[in-house]
């Protein structure tokens, strides 16, 4: 599946939102399940995090889908706005999974997701 196909899928999720506020539309699109998430099975199924791992695997797929989509945005102002919203979303879902007092587990989950993106992006850029 090409990058363009994935970006279109995320954009469609965003556009079909029933919410009025941009932030609500953004969060609804991030939380959406869609067939394109299976593309990230290989990258996310082996993530090293605390249990419940299966919940973080699902977040990992949504995380990679969104970041791959962001690579297509060229507007710095839009990127800044969505990066703030994205970080709030990511912290919120990890806090929901691990609990607000589990800072070490949240930190581990956040770091594992950053590593997945770095490796995924590196491999994608260096494919021949």
Sine and cosine of phi, psi and omega as CSV:
sin_phi,cos_phi,sin_psi,cos_psi,sin_omega,cos_omega
0.00,0.00,0.74,-0.67,-0.06,-1.00
-0.99,0.17,0.30,-0.95,0.05,-1.00
-0.86,0.51,-0.64,0.76,-0.01,-1.00
-0.88,0.47,-0.64,0.77,0.02,-1.00
-0.90,0.44,-0.66,0.75,0.01,-1.00
-0.92,0.40,-0.66,0.75,-0.01,-1.00
-0.90,0.43,-0.62,0.78,0.04,-1.00
-0.90,0.44,-0.66,0.75,0.00,-1.00
-0.88,0.48,-0.74,0.67,0.00,-1.00
-0.90,0.43,-0.66,0.75,0.01,-1.00
-0.87,0.49,-0.66,0.76,0.04,-1.00
-0.89,0.46,-0.66,0.75,0.03,-1.00
-0.87,0.49,-0.67,0.74,0.00,-1.00
-0.91,0.42,-0.72,0.70,-0.08,-1.00
-0.94,0.34,-0.48,0.88,-0.05,-1.00
-1.00,0.06,0.07,1.00,0.01,-1.00
-0.87,0.48,0.61,-0.80,0.04,-1.00
-1.00,-0.01,-0.03,1.00,-0.06,-1.00
-0.98,0.18,0.40,-0.92,0.01,-1.00
-1.00,-0.05,-0.67,0.75,-0.05,-1.00
-0.98,0.21,0.62,-0.79,0.03,-1.00
-0.82,0.57,-0.71,0.70,-0.04,-1.00
-0.89,0.45,-0.64,0.77,0.03,-1.00
-0.92,0.40,-0.63,0.77,0.05,-1.00
-0.89,0.45,-0.68,0.73,-0.01,-1.00
-0.88,0.48,-0.76,0.66,-0.02,-1.00
-0.91,0.41,-0.62,0.79,0.03,-1.00
-0.90,0.44,-0.66,0.75,0.04,-1.00
-0.91,0.42,-0.67,0.74,0.03,-1.00
-0.88,0.47,-0.66,0.75,-0.05,-1.00
-0.97,0.23,-0.20,0.98,-0.09,-1.00
-0.95,0.32,0.64,-0.77,0.17,-0.99
-1.00,0.01,0.56,-0.83,0.05,-1.00
-0.39,-0.92,0.35,-0.94,-0.06,-1.00
-0.85,0.53,-0.47,0.88,-0.05,-1.00
-0.93,0.37,-0.23,0.97,-0.01,-1.00
-0.90,0.43,-0.45,0.89,-0.01,-1.00
-0.90,0.44,-0.34,0.94,0.04,-1.00
-0.86,0.52,-0.44,0.90,-0.10,-1.00
-0.99,-0.16,0.18,0.98,-0.01,-1.00
-0.82,0.58,-0.77,0.64,-0.05,-1.00
-0.88,0.48,-0.62,0.78,-0.04,-1.00
-0.97,0.25,-0.57,0.82,-0.17,-0.99
-0.99,-0.15,-0.43,0.90,-0.07,-1.00
-0.91,0.42,-0.38,0.93,-0.01,-1.00
-0.97,-0.25,0.38,0.93,-0.01,-1.00
-0.92,0.40,0.63,-0.78,-0.03,-1.00
-0.98,-0.20,0.99,-0.14,-0.01,-1.00
-0.63,-0.78,0.17,-0.99,0.09,-1.00
-0.95,0.30,0.40,-0.92,0.09,-1.00
-0.94,0.35,0.53,-0.84,0.17,0.99
-1.00,0.09,0.97,-0.25,-0.09,-1.00
-0.85,0.52,-0.63,0.78,-0.08,-1.00
-0.87,0.49,-0.50,0.86,0.04,-1.00
-0.95,0.32,-0.62,0.79,0.01,-1.00
-0.95,0.30,-0.55,0.84,0.08,-1.00
-0.86,0.52,-0.70,0.72,0.02,-1.00
-0.89,0.45,-0.67,0.74,0.05,-1.00
-0.90,0.44,-0.65,0.76,0.01,-1.00
-0.84,0.54,-0.69,0.72,-0.01,-1.00
-0.90,0.44,-0.67,0.74,0.02,-1.00
-0.93,0.37,-0.60,0.80,0.03,-1.00
-0.88,0.48,-0.77,0.64,-0.01,-1.00
-0.92,0.40,-0.63,0.77,0.03,-1.00
-0.85,0.52,-0.73,0.68,-0.04,-1.00
-0.92,0.39,-0.71,0.71,-0.03,-1.00
-0.91,0.41,-0.56,0.83,0.07,-1.00
-0.91,0.42,-0.64,0.77,0.07,-1.00
-0.88,0.47,-0.68,0.74,-0.04,-1.00
-0.88,0.48,-0.47,0.88,0.00,-1.00
-0.87,0.49,-0.34,0.94,-0.01,-1.00
-1.00,0.04,-0.27,0.96,-0.02,-1.00
-0.98,0.21,0.74,-0.67,-0.01,-1.00
-0.94,-0.35,-0.09,1.00,-0.05,-1.00
-1.00,0.02,0.94,-0.33,-0.04,-1.00
-0.86,0.50,-0.61,0.79,0.01,-1.00
-0.89,0.45,-0.71,0.71,0.04,-1.00
-0.90,0.43,-0.67,0.74,0.01,-1.00
-0.88,0.48,-0.64,0.76,0.02,-1.00
-0.90,0.44,-0.73,0.68,-0.02,-1.00
-0.86,0.51,-0.74,0.67,-0.05,-1.00
-0.96,0.28,-0.46,0.89,0.04,-1.00
-0.93,0.37,-0.59,0.81,0.07,-1.00
-0.91,0.41,-0.75,0.66,0.03,-1.00
-0.87,0.49,-0.65,0.76,-0.02,-1.00
-0.89,0.45,-0.70,0.71,0.01,-1.00
-0.90,0.44,-0.62,0.78,0.09,-1.00
-0.89,0.46,-0.69,0.72,0.02,-1.00
-0.87,0.49,-0.76,0.65,-0.05,-1.00
-0.88,0.47,-0.73,0.68,0.04,-1.00
-0.88,0.47,-0.65,0.76,0.00,-1.00
-0.89,0.46,-0.70,0.71,-0.02,-1.00
-0.94,0.34,-0.61,0.80,0.05,-1.00
-0.92,0.38,-0.61,0.79,0.06,-1.00
-0.91,0.42,-0.63,0.78,0.04,-1.00
-0.90,0.43,-0.64,0.77,-0.02,-1.00
-0.94,0.34,-0.74,0.67,-0.15,-0.99
-0.98,-0.17,-0.32,0.95,-0.07,-1.00
0.99,-0.10,0.56,-0.83,-0.12,-0.99
-0.92,0.38,-0.32,0.95,0.00,-1.00
-1.00,-0.05,0.02,1.00,-0.04,-1.00
-0.99,-0.17,0.87,0.49,-0.10,-1.00
-0.88,0.47,-0.57,0.82,0.00,-1.00
-0.92,0.39,-0.65,0.76,0.04,-1.00
-0.92,0.39,-0.64,0.77,0.04,-1.00
-0.89,0.45,-0.71,0.70,0.01,-1.00
-0.88,0.47,-0.69,0.73,0.02,-1.00
-0.89,0.46,-0.70,0.72,0.03,-1.00
-0.89,0.46,-0.70,0.71,0.01,-1.00
-0.88,0.47,-0.71,0.71,0.01,-1.00
-0.89,0.45,-0.67,0.74,0.01,-1.00
-0.88,0.47,-0.63,0.78,0.03,-1.00
-0.92,0.38,-0.63,0.77,0.04,-1.00
-0.89,0.46,-0.65,0.76,0.02,-1.00
-0.90,0.44,-0.67,0.74,0.02,-1.00
-0.86,0.51,-0.70,0.72,0.01,-1.00
-0.91,0.42,-0.70,0.71,-0.01,-1.00
-0.86,0.51,-0.73,0.68,-0.01,-1.00
-0.92,0.38,-0.69,0.72,0.01,-1.00
-0.88,0.48,-0.73,0.68,-0.02,-1.00
-0.91,0.41,-0.65,0.76,0.02,-1.00
-0.87,0.48,-0.75,0.66,-0.01,-1.00
-0.88,0.47,-0.67,0.75,-0.03,-1.00
-0.90,0.43,-0.66,0.75,-0.02,-1.00
-0.95,0.31,-0.44,0.90,-0.08,-1.00
-0.98,-0.19,0.14,0.99,0.09,-1.00
-0.95,0.31,0.62,-0.79,-0.01,-1.00
-1.00,0.00,0.00,0.00,0.00,0.00
